[in-house]
Amino acid sequence: MRLGKAARLRRRREFLAVQERGRRVHAGELVVLALATGGNRPRIGITVSSRVGNAVVRNQIKRWVREAFRAAAASLPPVDVVVVARPGAGRVGQGGVREAIRSAAARLSAGSAR
């Protein structure tokens, strides 16, 4: 299932706004940044650099993050979320990514995302 345009951060300035003013939560091999918006649903942007692995590994991590976001989106407030994969994210597997996103979502829901 695909995330629609309304559920994704698509422009560089949207990513930069979240990275500059957002709340940072470290969750294992992922860093989750969130910035409260006036929107009505959470949106996601994913960053996986070439330092994480080859193209196959990077795309696999992005698929895992998107799937975990779909599962956690109902519990998130309306925020823009940027997920940054750190080197080693490919070794934690799908379950590890899912747990990292779930714990970050719980921490973001508990406190305001600014």
Secondary structure, DSSP 4 states (H G I P E B T S, - for coil): -PPPGGGB--SHHHHHHHHHHSEEEEETTEEEEEEE-SSSS-EEEEEE-TTS--HHHHHHHHHHHHHHHHHHGGGS-SEEEEEEEPTTHHHHHHHHHHHHHHHHHHHHHHS---
